[in-house]
Amino acid sequence: MSKRTRIRFIINPTSGTNSRVDVAARIREHLDERKYVHDIMYTTHAGHAPELAHQAANEGIEVVVAVGGDGTVNEVARGLLKTETALAILPKGSGNGLARHLKIPMALEGAMRVINQRNVITIDSGEINQHPFFTTAGIGFDAYISSVFAGNKKRGLQTYVELVMKEVLSYKHLPVKASINGKSLETDCYVMAFANAAQYGNNAYIAPTADIQDGLLDVCLVRRLDLVKALNLSYCMLTKQLANPDSAEYFKTERVTVQTEEDIMYHADGEYLGKAREFEVKMVPLSLKVLVP
Ligand SMILES: Nc1ncnc2c1ncn2[C@@H]1O[C@H](COP(=O)(O)OP(=O)(O)OP(=O)(O)O)[C@@H](O)[C@H]1O
C-alpha cells in the first residue's frame, strides 16, 4: 500500500453566505481515506490562517486546504510560499478567482475529487509592496471598491455588483508615473490591475491572456473611464476578451513601479491594504505548489 499523504483543512468559519452547511462532515464524507490522513482546524480571527498554514508546513504536512473565499486562499497560500507543502482549495466565497482560474470545481464534491487526485503543479505568485497575491492586485478603482466592500455588512456577488454600478462613474482617475518593462509612462490612472491569474473572480476577466506559470505579470491599465468605455470593458471582461485599446491597455512584464503625488488605494486579492504613493509590483516565479484537476 502506498504511503498516505498528510492533509490539513483550514476552515474560515465566517466565509461564504451559507453558514448552515457542516463543512467538516462533508469533507469527511468525500475524502479518500486510503490516500490521506487528515485533520481540520478553524481560524479564529482575520490573519490567523497564514500562521496555521506556516505551522502545517513546518510540521511537514504535505497538503493544506484553504476552505473559504479568496481572502482565506490568500492567507493560507502566504503561509505556504516557497515551502514543499501544496495548497488545495475548497471554494466557499463569492468570487473564488484562483479556484476558477485553476479550473477547480465550485461544488464541494468536485473540489474534493481534485484533492483526491493528488495532482500537483507549481505556480507563480506576485508581490505588491512586498504583500503577496495570487490572483490580482491593483491600484485605483478596484482597490477603492475593496475598501468600501470591506466595511459592508452585506457580502456576496449582488452586493458587489451594486456597489460597482453605484461608484463606477463617480470615481476619479489620478496622474501617475509608471515604469513597465523599463519604459517610463506618465499617464492618468483610473485603475491599474496586476494579474497573476486571468480573472478577479466570478469569471470577470481583467487579463484574459494571463498564464499563471509564465513568470510574468499581466498589467491592465485603464487611463480614464466614461460610460462607453465602461460598457466596452465590462462586456469584454465577462466574455474573456481584450478590451479595445481606447478602453484599456495591456502589458506583460516581470516588474512594475508606480509613483503618484497623491495617495492612491491598493489591494491584493481583493483585500484592501491602504494607501501609498510608491509601488513596486513584481512576480515571484514558481513559488507555490497547488493541487489542480
Ligand atoms: N475566524 C475569523 N473571523 C473573522 N474573520 C476571519 C476569520 N478567519 C478569516 N477571517 C477573514 O475573513 C476574510 C474574508 O474571508 P474570505 O474572502 O475567505 O470569505 P468571503 O469574504 O466570504 O469570500 P469572498 O471574498 O469571495 O466574498 C479574510 O480576509 C480573513 O482575513
The ligand as an ORCA input file, in Angstrom:
! r2SCAN-3c Opt
* xyz 0 1
  N     -12.450     33.378     12.198
  C     -12.473     34.526     11.535
  N     -13.193     35.587     11.993
  C     -13.251     36.742     11.292
  N     -12.604     36.962     10.108
  C     -11.890     35.935      9.620
  C     -11.780     34.690     10.293
  N     -10.996     33.861      9.551
  C     -10.623     34.574      8.475
  N     -11.153     35.812      8.502
  C     -11.042     36.889      7.481
  O     -12.169     36.820      6.635
  C     -11.826     37.493      5.429
  C     -12.800     37.143      4.312
  O     -12.695     35.792      4.016
  P     -12.945     35.165      2.581
  O     -12.503     36.078      1.489
  O     -12.371     33.821      2.617
  O     -14.518     34.975      2.566
  P     -15.660     35.807      1.862
  O     -15.473     37.258      2.141
  O     -16.957     35.185      2.246
  O     -15.374     35.476      0.332
  P     -15.404     36.464     -0.889
  O     -14.253     37.418     -0.671
  O     -15.165     35.582     -2.070
  O     -16.745     37.113     -0.866
  C     -10.389     37.061      5.193
  O      -9.660     38.086      4.567
  C      -9.847     36.741      6.573
  O      -8.856     37.659      6.990
*
